[in-house]
Amino acid sequence: MRFLLRVASLVALVVAVIAGTIDSIQSVAASAVVVTPMGGAWQDLSPSSLSALQSSVSYYVHPRFYAFVFQWLMLQPAFAVFLVIALLLWMIGYKKPPVAGRFTA
């Protein structure tokens, strides 16, 4: 299970780096800071899955949860959202080193 969490963390980190690279290229081209929001990036990649997730969150969880948390999350920069996801997955899949040390019997 830890392996899958670490792989998912790596994938989220790669997506965050790609999103950050795209934002930096667009910022240099526009000579201004350009940050792609999570909702905009998701809308560009798969609009049907975004609308399905929005309707299911507002129906199954609670409409106020959708109004406050989900919409707030969709306004955050895409690279930052994926960085936080990568960090959380890595923290869950982290294995503590042994207390006694590496060369104990």
C-alpha positions in Angstrom: 0.0 0.0 0.0 2.9 2.4 0.8 4.3 1.7 -2.7 1.0 2.8 -4.3 0.8 5.9 -2.2 4.3 6.9 -3.1 3.6 6.3 -6.8 0.5 8.4 -6.5 2.5 11.1 -4.8 5.1 11.0 -7.5 2.4 11.3 -10.2 0.8 14.3 -8.4 4.3 15.9 -8.1 4.9 15.4 -11.8 1.6 17.0 -12.6 2.3 19.9 -10.3 5.7 20.5 -11.9 4.1 20.4 -15.4 1.4 22.8 -14.3 4.0 25.1 -12.8 6.1 25.0 -16.0 3.1 25.8 -18.1 2.2 28.7 -15.9 5.8 30.0 -16.0 6.0 29.8 -19.8 2.7 31.6 -20.1 3.9 34.3 -17.6 7.1 34.9 -19.6 5.2 35.1 -22.8 2.6 37.5 -21.4 5.2 39.6 -19.4 2.9 39.2 -16.4 2.1 36.6 -13.8 -0.2 34.0 -15.1 -1.6 31.4 -12.8 -4.0 28.7 -14.0 -6.8 27.9 -11.5 -7.5 24.3 -10.8 -11.1 24.6 -12.2 -9.8 26.1 -15.4 -7.2 23.4 -15.9 -9.7 20.7 -15.2 -12.2 22.3 -17.5 -9.7 22.3 -20.3 -8.7 18.7 -19.8 -12.1 17.0 -19.1 -15.2 19.2 -18.8 -17.6 16.2 -18.5 -15.8 14.8 -15.4 -15.7 18.2 -13.8 -19.4 18.7 -14.2 -20.1 15.1 -13.0 -18.0 15.7 -9.9 -19.7 19.0 -9.2 -23.1 17.6 -9.4 -22.3 14.5 -7.3 -20.6 16.6 -4.6 -23.5 19.0 -4.4 -26.0 16.1 -4.4 -24.4 13.5 -2.2 -22.3 15.6 0.3 -24.0 18.9 0.8 -24.8 21.9 -1.3 -23.0 24.2 1.1 -19.9 22.1 1.0 -19.9 22.5 -2.7 -20.5 26.2 -2.4 -17.7 26.9 0.1 -15.0 24.3 -0.1 -15.2 22.9 -3.6 -15.5 26.2 -5.3 -12.7 27.6 -3.2 -10.5 24.7 -4.1 -11.3 25.2 -7.8 -10.1 28.8 -7.6 -6.6 27.8 -6.2 -3.6 27.5 -8.5 -3.4 24.0 -10.1 0.3 23.6 -9.3 -0.4 24.4 -5.6 -3.3 21.9 -5.3 -1.2 19.1 -6.8 1.7 20.0 -4.6 -0.5 19.7 -1.5 -1.9 16.4 -2.8 1.6 15.0 -3.4 2.7 16.1 0.1 -0.3 14.5 1.8 0.1 11.2 -0.2 3.8 11.1 0.6 3.2 11.8 4.3 0.6 8.9 4.4 3.0 6.5 2.7 6.1 7.5 4.7 7.9 4.8 6.5 9.7 5.8 9.7 13.4 4.7 9.9 14.1 2.3 12.7 14.9 3.9 16.1 17.9 1.7 16.8 19.7 2.5 13.6 20.6 0.9 10.4 23.2 -1.6 11.5 21.4 -3.2 14.5 20.8 -6.9 14.8 
